[in-house]
C-alpha cells in the first residue's frame, strides 16, 4: 500500500494553479496518485516519495508547500 501525505499549498488561487500543482506532483518519481483541493488549499500525494522532495518540487513551481503531520 502506498503512503499518503497531505500538504498545505496556500499559494493556490485558481483552477490554473491546481492544474500546475497536479502536473508538478504527477511528474515526480514514485508518485502514484494526486488529489488537489483548491477550497482547502491542500494536496494529497500517494506513493513512495519523500515529503521533502514534494515540498522542493512545489516550491520550484512557485507553490511553496508544507507537509501536514
Order of alpha helices (4+ residues) and beta strands (2+ residues): beta-alpha-beta-beta-alpha-beta
